[in-house]
Amino acid sequence: MKTELRPIASALLLVISSAPFSTAFGQGSLVPPGPPGPTMKTLDQIEARTPLTNSGAVAISQSGSYYLTHNITVASGDAITIAADNVTLDLNGFTISTTTTTPSGIAIDLVGTRHSISILNGFIQGSAGTSNGLTINNEFNSGVDYSNAAPDGARVSGLTVNTVLRHGVYLGLNTSSIQSCFVDNAGDTGLDASFVSDSVAYNCGTGAGISGRTINNCNASSTSSGFGIYAVNANNSAGTSASGVGIESTYVNYCVGSSATGDGLDTATAYNSTGGTTSTGGANGLYASVLACNCTGNCAGTGRGLYAPAALSCVGYSPVGNAVEANTAQNCYGNTYSADGVRAKTAENCYGYTTGNGSGIVVDAAAMNCYGTSAGNGSGITVSSFGPNNAAFGVAQNCIGISSSGVGIQAINVNNCNGTSASGTGISCSGATGSAGQANGAGSIGINASGIVIGCTGTAPNGGLGLSAYIANSSFGTTYNSGIHEYNMP
Amino acid sequence: MFMSATLTGAAVLSALVLNASALDARVQAVSGQGQDRSELLYTIAGNRMRIERTETNQPHVVDIVVFDSNAVTLVFPQNHGFIQFSAEAEPSPGLGATNSSPGPPPGLGNAGPFIPPPVMEKLELQDTGRKTNLLGFECKLYELKQRGRAMEIWATDQLPDFEPYVENQQRRFKPHFIEDQWQELLRAKKLFPLLVKLRMENGSERMSFEVQSITPQHFTEEDMKLFAPPAGYTRLQPLPF
């Protein structure tokens, strides 16, 4: 085998070794012509920027891009005025401050009616001190503000403002936006723009922590009567106020509003949101003038935990006020000490609970598939209403009502319900079908119907009256009232 | 927005034009709701009223009302500022049942779909016909009822118009509740309350308002400074929409 392969291998080696050399020797000199030229563009080629080298007041009167190279400190008045359109001002991480104790100046003042202004990346710093026992602030009137008309196309990003007499950043409601800003200690409003996102404003004053048309991913607080957040749309945000409203916004979604003495959250429509107040007065946890869906309201006084004309899948808590109050309540839970757990015109799939003398569920017209409990002398479920010509029409259907010393269920018509009371009446009604009433107290009545009962059971195991009715059909009572008209009875 | 319209004392005084008043007085009242209690002082001179809380636990907002123009000024001692707006002349949505569709929520404008809120029960002051004399003023007993809650109001027409004390600009989503509406109903009827009690269905008291004293006063020109923001205070822009 070895002797047969040798001539072929020799021939292949000759072909391979001779072919490349014929082209490699045609490339010329291997010495490079020179060093490679620069390919990077300068900053001026990308964006011509003008350095602001002052450490005192600056006036910008021409369009362009500017950046600070020093901190700026002024003794009084404005620090930077912008009197031109199409201006970008990069604070470049530097700080603007004032030494005045009469805060009338604005750190960055948008003079006239400005368009297309961007302010970026820096600090506006005030300070609080004392002199002869008096609090003296070295602060601006406002951090960023306009002195004539709200700007169009203004944007502020990455700015921190600390201690100003009134506004942190105030751009008004033309097409303006604020992103990623932080304000601490502004006497009026912390941040204001048509769109505010990813920002924080703490310890603000009588206006709002943050106000704007749309507010996303923000957190704000007022330490006085101002709003925490004041908006048309608020999403994924939290607002707190000392004596004002935590969040007041036409629409809220995934928000939390809280207040010490005011309403936690006031809105037209709330989804997936929570309102709470620690007020021991009449403030409400969550107030929605139209709709609350998947919301929670919590209060600490006589106010309502949650109020909405339409309350869907909501939870309310109030110690002295109604926990959930609505026109229509569906899938709601209300818990209270001494008022009504759920108070509505109609309630469906609701659970109301009270530990005091209120009622678990009180509705004007109809309760369906509800569960109400009262640990006091209120009723588990009460349905009471009067229509035209005083015709009563309140209905409880598929409900369970339990009361300690009140009535388990009281309604004009009771269908497929179960009412129990420890010392009061199990079911009190005009007519009942398919229902069971139990009264555990001595002398109490299981079912007390002024009209007709059909297919019902009334029990009074401790010596009370099982079933009291004018007409009973296919029903059972442990005992019956005298004069009852019985049909198909055991 | 920062507005530079700083008022001077002289300008304020020159702007004050007093009408002849039925009674210039200081009225002290106590308002309570739950465990909260507010001491209120109404200073009435001509067509102007100043309302303030007299507790000194923190700086409280001062309300100044000019009846002729329905102008309301809220003075904020915290930041030496004030805002001005017109008191609502028309009743709030819950004040009377109405067949006309309410507008969209404030701030929404005409954009977007809108489900109108349901109309609440009509609230009306019912004159019970009962009368009494409180602090020297003839009072009538009025009643308001809503969902089992009942409010009794002893009120007189011998004092100037009544104004509610507010701590901030008017709320956009006005509550429909009886405890939030009674003051506007009294104002509409030009009645001043001297004793108010709100009770729940089970009889428990939820809210009260009681005038404790009414002291007639003669106000000097110096006193009239009370009815304008202090000199050096700056006018602030109310929150929008």
Contacts between the chains, C-beta under 8 A, distances in Angstrom:
chain1	res1	chain2	res2	distance
A	106	B	2	6.6
A	141	B	2	5.6
A	142	B	2	5.2
A	145	B	1	6.6
A	145	B	2	5.0
A	146	B	1	6.2
A	147	B	2	6.8
A	147	B	4	7.6
A	150	B	1	7.1
A	165	B	79	6.1
A	165	B	80	7.8
A	166	B	2	6.1
A	166	B	79	6.1
A	166	B	81	6.7
A	166	B	234	7.8
A	166	B	236	7.0
A	167	B	1	8.0
A	167	B	2	6.7
A	170	B	1	6.1
A	170	B	2	7.4
A	172	B	1	6.4
A	173	B	240	5.6
A	187	B	78	6.3
A	187	B	79	3.3
A	187	B	81	7.4
A	188	B	79	5.7
A	188	B	81	6.3
A	188	B	236	5.9
A	189	B	239	7.7
A	205	B	76	7.4
A	205	B	78	5.7
A	205	B	79	5.3
A	206	B	61	7.6
A	206	B	76	4.4
A	206	B	78	6.1
A	206	B	79	6.2
A	206	B	81	6.8
A	206	B	168	7.2
A	206	B	236	7.6
A	207	B	236	7.1
A	207	B	239	6.0
A	208	B	239	6.2
A	211	B	239	5.6
A	211	B	240	7.4
A	213	B	107	7.5
A	224	B	59	7.8
A	224	B	76	7.6
A	224	B	78	5.3
A	225	B	61	5.8
A	225	B	76	7.9
A	225	B	167	4.1
A	225	B	168	4.8
A	226	B	168	6.8
A	227	B	168	7.5
A	227	B	239	7.3
A	230	B	239	5.3
A	231	B	107	7.8
A	232	B	107	4.0
A	232	B	108	6.5
A	232	B	241	6.7
A	243	B	167	6.1
A	244	B	167	7.0
A	244	B	168	5.5
A	245	B	171	7.3
A	248	B	171	7.0
A	248	B	172	6.5
A	248	B	173	7.1
A	250	B	105	4.5
A	250	B	106	6.7
A	250	B	107	4.8
A	250	B	108	5.5
A	250	B	172	7.4
A	261	B	36	7.1
A	266	B	171	6.4
A	266	B	172	7.6
A	266	B	173	4.8
A	267	B	173	6.4
A	268	B	105	3.7
A	268	B	108	7.9
A	268	B	117	7.4
A	268	B	173	6.1
A	269	B	105	7.6
A	279	B	34	7.5
A	279	B	36	6.7
A	280	B	34	4.9
A	280	B	35	3.7
A	280	B	36	5.8
A	281	B	33	4.2
A	281	B	34	4.4
A	281	B	35	6.8
A	281	B	36	3.0
A	282	B	33	3.9
A	282	B	34	6.0
A	282	B	36	7.3
A	282	B	179	5.9
A	282	B	206	7.1
A	282	B	207	6.3
A	284	B	175	7.5
A	287	B	173	6.4
A	287	B	175	6.2
A	288	B	173	7.7
A	289	B	105	6.9
A	289	B	117	5.2
A	289	B	173	4.4
A	289	B	174	7.7
A	289	B	176	8.0
A	290	B	105	7.1
A	290	B	115	6.1
A	290	B	116	7.9
A	290	B	117	4.5
A	291	B	115	7.1
A	301	B	33	7.3
A	301	B	34	3.7
A	301	B	35	6.5
A	301	B	36	7.0
A	302	B	33	6.0
A	302	B	34	4.0
A	302	B	206	5.0
A	302	B	207	7.4
A	303	B	34	7.8
A	307	B	175	7.7
A	307	B	177	7.9
A	309	B	117	5.6
A	309	B	118	4.6
A	310	B	118	7.8
A	320	B	34	6.2
A	320	B	204	7.8
A	320	B	206	7.8
A	321	B	206	7.8
A	327	B	118	5.4
A	338	B	202	7.8
A	338	B	204	7.0
A	339	B	200	6.8
A	343	B	147	7.0
A	357	B	202	5.3
A	358	B	202	6.6
A	362	B	148	7.9
A	364	B	147	7.9
A	378	B	202	7.2
